[in-house]
Amino acid sequence: MIPAIDSYAYHRFFGHHYPELETDPGHRMTVGELIDRVAALGAKGVMLESCFFPDFEDERLSVVKEKLDTLGLAKAWAWGHPRGLASGSDSQALEDLILHIDIARKLGADVMRICAGGRGTRPALWKDHRDALVPMLRHAATAAEEVGMVLAVENHIDLYADEMVELMEAVASPALGVCFDTANNLRMFEDPMEVARKLAPYTKTTHVKDIAAYKGDPKTFAFWPSVPLGQGLIDISEIIRLLKAEGYDGLLALEIDYLHPDYASEEAALADGLRKISRVLETL
């Protein structure tokens, strides 16, 4: 497994801070600067969020790929923040997803994280949700398989673990798996270890994240801020061991969405997380 960083950890520096929860740092970062920071922290891989790219021109993609290759960073591409396929209701988003398969290939990635939806797009009835998503995922997986790409659906606070498994079984494609976020389903009041056991067999890439209970309404995003690995409620060590037992060997991509107010620096939290991952991997 590869200690890595998801570029969303730097979202504030790309103008994506959460209003009333985070502050704008007052300056911006380029994708190239982000990659340099990832390498400087000692990560061996990076998941690049498409929403941070100003465009997808071939020249830009070539420069980014060359930098990644020069630094020896394993890579994954990430499409769909924040709403993705809008839980199966956005056909134009599906067209965009398929276009991004080629972008991922140009960057040298063979795994592409996708979002099926988000907390705000989830329909009231699972049957409606499933019936809308399955045809889209089948279509996308067929397109990905034709070019050797693997799509990984994130559990994006929109799908319970059993629902994700049902989607995987319904599509049943080698080109479709899971981007397993270690913390998101706790925000849906599911046991993180039970979620890990269910999703590990389908995992193609990861968001390794720890969260803690903070204050306010547990049904809100604000209640569950990210914290450095080992400081929250997620047993990251056991989850990594479980992934290893399932034969997973891809990115362990650290993600910070909204950092707990007690921790001032994303980079300090990322550095702590990389050390934690390295210690766990040394024991395997």
N, C-alpha and C positions, 0 to 999 in steps of 0.2 A: 504494500500500500504506500501511497505517495503523500507526504505532508504537503499541503497546498493551501492556497487562500482564494476564496471567492472575492472577486473585485467589488461585490456589493458592500463589503466591509468598509469601503471608502466612499460610500454613496454621498455623504455630505459634501465631499469635494467635487462632486459632479452636479450639484444643484438639486439633490434629491432628499433633502432633510425632511423629517416628519414635523409638520407645524405643531407648536405647543409642546413637543416632546424633545426636540433637538434644536440646536442653534446652527445657523449657517456659519461655517468657519471663516468666511470672508474672502477666500481665494479659491481658485479652481486648480485642478490637476489634469494633466493630459493622460491618455492611455499609456503612452510611453513612460511617463514618470511613475505611474502606478506599477507598471511591470518592473521598473528598476527598484521600487520600494519592496515589492514582493520578493525579488531576488535578494535584496540586502538583508531582509529578515531571515533568510535561510530556507525559505520554502522551495520545494522542488517541482511545484506545479501551480497552475493558476486556472481558475474558471473565469472567463471574460464575459461580462454582462453586455449584451448588445446595446442596451439603452444608454451606455456611456460613450458610444461611438458617434461622432458627428456625421459620418457617412460611411458607406461600405464600398467605396471606390477601390478598384483593384490595386492601385498604387499604395493606398493606405494599408490595405490588408497585407500586401507584400512586405511593407516595412515592419508591420507588427509581427508577422510570422518570422522574419529574419531576426528580430530582436529576441523573440521567444526561443528560437533555435540556437542562437548564439549563447544565450544564458542557460541553455539546457533545461528549459522548463516544459514539463508535460502540460498539455492544455485541453480544456473543454470549452465549448461555446455555450452561452446561456441566452435563450430567447424567451420572451413573454412577460417580462415584468411590466406592469403589476397584474394584469388581468388575463393575459394569454388568450385562450380560446373562449373566454367568458363563459366557462362551464358548458360549452357546446353551442352557444348562441351566436357566435361571430364567424361567419363563413369567410369574411375578408381576412381575418386573423389567420385562418387555416392557410390561405394562399400565401400570406407573409411567412408563416412558419416554413412552408416548403421552399420558399426562396432562400431562407436562412440555412437550409441544409447545404447549399452550395457555398455560402459564406463560411460555414464551419469547415468545409473541406479545404477551402483556399487558405485557411489559417493552420491547417494541418491537424485539426481536431477530428477524432473519430467518435466522440460522444457529444451530444447536444442536449442540455437541460431544456425542458419546455414546461410552461405553466398551462395547465388545463383551465385554470380559473383562479379565483381568490375568494377570500372571506365574503366579499360583497356580491359575488356573482352566483353563489350556490343556490340552486332552486330549492323549493320547499320539499319536493318529493324526490327520493333517490331514483325511482323508476324513470322519471322525466330527465333527470340529470344523466343517468346512464345511457338512456336511449339517444340523447343528443350527442354525448361524447364518443361513444363506441365507433360510429361510422367515421367521424373525424379522425380518431386515432388510427383506425385501420388504414384510411387513405394516407395519412402522414407516414405511418410505418412502412407501407408499400413503397412510397417514394424514397424513404431513407434506405431501405434494404437494397434497392436497385443500385445504390452508389456506395454501399458498405458503411453507412452511418448508423449509429444507434441513438435513438431518442430516449430520453429519461424524463418521465413525468414527475415533477416535484409534488410532494404532499405539502400544499401551499395554503394551509388552513382552509382548504376547500373540500378535502376528501378524508373520510375516516379510513383506517387501515384496511378493514374488510372490503370497503368499496374500492380501494386501490387494487387489492388482490383480484377482485371481481373484474375490474377493467383489464388487468394483465391477462387473466384467463380468457376473457371474451375475445381479445384481439389476438392473443397467442402468436406473437411474431417475435423472431429473434432480434428484430430491429426496434423493439419497444421494451423498456424496462422502467425502473424507478430512479429518480434522484431523491435519495432518502435524506430528508432533513431530520436530524436527531431530536429536535425540540418542538417543531410546529404542532404536532398532534397533542402535546400536553396543553397547548392553548385551546384545544378542543376537548380537554378533560379526559384524554385517553392516557393509559399507562405507557410511558415511553419505552419500557423494555418489552412490553407486549407488542407494541407497534414495531419495534426493531425485529423481533422474532418473525413477525408476519411479512415484513418488507425486505429483509435481508436477502432472501433467495432471488429477489427480482432486481436487486440494486446494481446499477450500472455506474453511478457516480453519487456523490454525497454533498450535503451541507452539514458540517460538523459544528454544532451550536449548543451552547449551554444557556439556560434562562433561569431566572429566579422570580418568585412572587414579590411584587413591590407594593402597590397601594391602589385603592379604588375598586373598580368592578372587574372581577376575574373574567368576565365575558369580553372584555375589551383588550385590544392589542397593548395598550399602555400598561396594563397590569403585569405583563410578562417581558421585562427587558432582558436583553442579552447581557451575559456576564462572562468573564474569563473562564475557560474550561476548568472544571473542578470547583468552581465557586457557587454553582447553582444546583439544580434538581436533577440533572441528567447524568447518568452513570456512563460517561464517555468511555472509560476503560473497558467496561463490560461490553458495550456496543461494538467497539473496535474488535474485541476478541470474537464476538459473534459474527461480525462481517468476515473476519479471517477464516472462521470455521466453515463459512459458506463459500469460500474460495474467492472472495472479492479481493482484487488487487489494484483498484483504481485510485482516484484522488480522494484524499481525506481533506476536503476543502473547507477551511474555517470560514464561517460566515458570522458577521455581526449585523443585525438589522438596526435595532435601536438600543444603544448602549446604556446600561444602568447609570443613573446620574452620579452614583458614588465612584464611577471610574471615568477619568477625564480623557483618556487617550485610547483611540482605536488601536494604534500601533503597539502600545504596551500590552493591550489585551491579546492582540494577535501574536506577539512575541511569546507571551505566557502560554498561549494555546499551542504554538509550534513546539515548545519545550515539552509540554504535556504529551502531545502526540508522539514525539520522539521517544520519550520514556516508556510509553506503552508499547510502541513497536519493538523496542529493545527486549521486552519480556516475552515476545511471541516466538 
